[in-house]
Amino acid sequence: MAHQPSLCRSFGNDHALVFLPWRVGSRYSGGSVWPCKAPSSQYSVVFHMHVFIGFCQNFTQLFIVRTLQGIGFGGEWAVGSVLVGEIVRAEHRGKAVGIIQSGWAVGWGAAAIFYTLAFSMLPPHLAWRTLFWIGILPACLVLYVRRYVPEPAGFKEQKKAPPQPFWAIFGPNLFKTTMLSALLCLGIQGGYYAITTWLPTYLEKEHGLSVIHTGEYLMVVIMGSFLGYVCGAFLADLWGRKPTFSFFAVLSLCSVITYLLLPLTSTEMLIAGFPLGFSASGIYSGLGAYLSELFPQALRANGQGFAYNFGRAMGALFPGIIGFLSQSMGLGRAICLFATCAYGAVLLIVFCLPETKGKILKNF
């Protein structure tokens, strides 16, 4: 999201466009019906269509490409997360899924480095386009790695049973689980995007940082983010899913209030960025494993995809509302308001869901 200010100046605020279609991708990913690798490869290709954003000349073109990318990501995450969750033993599922999730921080760090270089060497209208063109590189790596990923044994057994319709996740036995898990994802992701989407703008506008200094501050946040993913992954298997969510939610509340409301010096803000990234990303680590354990085999991809992408689609509204409220209450206070509400909701929702640590995945 580091390129957002220049992108918005070119075409307007399109932040929600990539999130809302993710829900569509999760619905049609097919991971509960077709082999996981097939739709995952197809959606990976669509997901990486964001390279064409660099060639867009108007808002209509941008809307179409971002929508396709959103559909691709919705399917890619739903199928990929289920695939990892089903091929790893129960005692290591939290660590495996969480550590894989840490790749997000690695990509974010690479994007921040390229952002700093691009905006330092190129004019803004060309710099943001260059960032999207570079995005073709990880696409090639993903397609190569996919060739060596096996199908989970659970899916092979499930093929013998008749397929379940998507709306079965709203049936009497799963309705409560589906809605609570969707709200949990909304709290986690709404808080995350309230912070990370506006962070470069906050540093630039509220603290007068240049592109170079903004990149430096973001790198501290990103380093904290990476370690948060890794630590959260181990804690999810050590403490359990619910205690880990609660711990990181409380830590996120404290970090957000400290970073955005207290009168910190430049050095103190630099240091405070580490726990901010650590907590906001650490809460993600156990999410993929937890969602896999909440739904039966026949509906796992549908249930997990709906919950996760519902959270992203609704969470996409947060940055837009924050931008509107920032005009009257200031950007820092607006971010803090939404982030604290989101993480406070996580604490409440976690108490209503079951603990699933060590659960054996089967068609229960």
Residue pairs with C-beta under 8 A, 6 or more apart in sequence:
1 15
1 196
1 197
1 199
1 200
2 111
2 112
2 115
2 131
2 200
2 214
2 215
2 218
3 115
3 127
3 128
3 131
4 15
4 197
4 200
4 201
5 200
5 201
5 204
6 119
6 124
6 125
6 127
6 128
7 14
7 128
8 14
9 124
10 125
10 128
11 56
11 58
11 59
11 62
12 59
13 320
13 323
14 59
14 62
14 63
14 66
15 197
15 316
15 319
15 320
16 316
16 317
16 319
16 320
17 62
17 63
17 66
17 67
17 70
18 66
18 67
18 69
18 70
18 73
18 316
19 70
19 312
19 313
19 315
19 316
20 70
20 313
20 316
21 66
21 67
21 68
21 69
21 70
21 71
21 74
22 70
22 71
22 73
22 74
22 77
22 309
22 312
22 313
23 74
23 306
23 309
23 310
23 312
23 313
24 70
24 71
24 74
25 43
25 46
25 70
25 71
25 72
25 73
25 74
25 75
25 76
25 78
25 305
25 309
26 74
26 75
26 77
26 78
26 302
26 305
26 306
26 308
26 309
27 74
27 166
27 302
27 305
27 306
28 71
28 75
29 39
29 40
29 43
29 74
29 75
29 76
29 78
29 79
29 301
29 305
30 38
30 39
30 75
30 79
30 301
31 39
31 40
31 78
31 79
31 82
31 83
31 300
31 301
31 302
31 305
32 158
32 163
32 164
32 297
32 298
32 299
32 300
32 301
32 302
33 163
35 151
35 155
36 79
36 80
36 82
36 83
36 151
36 152
36 155
36 301
37 83
37 146
37 149
37 151
39 75
39 79
40 75
40 76
40 79
40 80
40 83
40 146
41 143
41 146
42 75
43 71
43 72
43 73
43 74
43 75
43 76
43 79
44 72
44 76
44 139
44 142
44 143
44 146
45 72
45 139
45 143
46 68
46 69
46 71
46 72
46 75
47 69
47 72
47 73
47 75
47 76
47 139
48 69
48 72
48 135
48 136
48 138
48 139
48 142
49 65
49 68
49 69
49 72
50 65
50 66
50 69
50 132
50 135
51 132
51 133
51 135
51 136
51 139
52 65
52 132
53 62
53 65
53 66
53 69
53 129
53 132
54 128
54 129
54 130
54 131
54 132
54 133
55 61
55 129
56 62
56 65
74 305
74 309
74 312
75 305
77 305
77 308
77 309
78 301
78 304
78 305
78 308
78 309
79 301
79 305
81 97
81 288
81 291
81 292
81 304
81 308
82 152
82 292
82 300
82 301
82 304
83 149
83 152
84 96
84 97
84 100
84 288
85 93
85 97
85 288
85 289
85 292
85 293
85 300
85 361
86 152
86 153
86 154
86 155
86 292
86 300
86 361
87 150
87 152
87 153
88 96
88 97
90 358
90 359
90 360
90 361
91 237
91 358
92 237
93 237
93 289
93 292
93 293
94 233
94 234
94 235
94 236
94 237
94 241
94 244
94 285
94 286
94 289
94 357
95 233
95 234
95 236
95 237
96 233
96 289
97 233
97 285
97 286
97 288
97 289
97 292
98 229
98 230
98 232
98 233
98 234
98 236
98 284
98 285
98 286
98 288
98 289
99 229
99 230
99 233
100 288
101 229
101 233
101 284
101 285
101 287
101 288
102 226
102 229
102 230
102 233
102 281
102 285
104 225
104 229
104 281
104 284
105 222
105 225
105 226
105 228
105 229
105 277
105 281
106 226
107 138
108 222
108 225
109 219
109 222
109 223
109 226
111 131
112 215
112 218
112 219
112 222
113 215
113 219
114 130
114 131
114 134
115 127
115 131
115 211
115 215
116 211
116 212
116 214
116 215
118 127
118 128
118 130
118 131
119 127
119 211
120 211
120 212
121 127
122 130
154 297
154 361
154 362
154 363
155 297
157 297
157 363
158 297
158 298
158 363
161 298
161 363
163 298
164 298
164 299
164 302
166 302
168 174
168 298
168 299
168 302
169 175
169 178
169 295
169 299
169 302
169 303
169 306
170 178
174 295
174 299
174 303
177 294
177 295
177 303
177 353
178 303
178 306
178 307
180 349
180 352
180 353
181 290
181 291
181 294
181 303
181 307
181 353
182 306
182 307
182 310
182 311
183 311
183 345
183 349
184 245
184 287
184 307
184 311
184 346
184 349
184 350
184 353
185 287
185 291
185 307
185 308
185 310
185 311
185 312
186 310
186 311
186 314
186 315
186 342
186 345
187 249
187 311
187 342
187 343
187 345
187 346
187 349
188 245
188 283
188 284
188 287
188 311
188 342
188 346
189 311
189 312
189 315
190 311
190 314
190 315
190 318
190 338
190 342
191 252
191 256
191 280
191 283
191 338
191 339
191 342
191 343
191 346
192 280
192 281
192 283
192 284
192 315
193 315
193 316
193 318
193 319
194 315
194 318
194 319
194 322
194 335
194 338
194 339
194 342
195 256
195 276
195 280
195 335
195 339
196 280
197 318
197 319
197 322
198 319
198 322
198 323
198 331
198 335
199 218
199 221
200 214
200 218
201 331
202 260
202 331
202 332
202 335
203 209
203 213
203 214
203 217
203 218
204 210
204 211
204 214
205 331
206 330
206 331
206 332
207 266
207 269
209 217
216 270
217 269
217 270
217 273
218 273
220 270
220 271
220 273
220 274
220 277
221 273
221 274
221 276
221 277
222 277
223 274
223 277
224 273
224 274
224 275
224 276
224 277
224 278
224 279
224 281
225 277
225 278
225 280
225 281
226 281
227 278
228 248
228 277
228 278
228 279
228 280
228 281
228 282
228 283
228 284
228 285
229 281
229 282
229 284
229 285
230 285
231 278
231 282
231 285
232 244
232 248
232 281
232 282
232 283
232 284
232 285
232 286
233 285
233 286
235 243
235 244
235 247
235 282
235 285
235 286
236 244
236 285
236 286
236 289
236 290
236 357
237 357
239 247
240 355
240 357
241 286
241 289
241 290
241 293
241 355
241 356
241 357
242 350
242 351
242 353
242 355
244 283
244 285
244 286
245 283
245 286
245 290
245 346
245 350
246 346
246 347
246 350
248 279
248 282
248 283
249 283
249 343
249 344
249 346
249 347
249 350
250 343
250 347
251 275
251 278
251 279
251 282
252 279
252 280
252 283
252 339
252 343
253 339
253 340
253 343
253 344
254 275
254 279
255 272
255 275
255 276
255 278
255 279
255 280
256 276
256 335
256 336
256 339
256 340
256 343
257 336
257 340
258 264
258 272
258 275
258 276
259 269
259 272
259 273
259 276
260 332
260 333
260 335
260 336
261 332
261 333
261 336
264 272
283 343
283 346
287 308
288 304
290 356
291 303
291 304
291 307
291 308
292 300
292 304
292 361
293 356
293 359
293 361
294 303
294 304
294 353
294 354
294 356
295 302
295 303
295 304
296 362
296 363
296 364
297 361
297 362
297 363
297 364
298 363
300 361
315 342
318 338
318 342
321 338
322 331
322 334
322 335
322 338
323 334
325 334
325 337
326 334
326 335
329 337
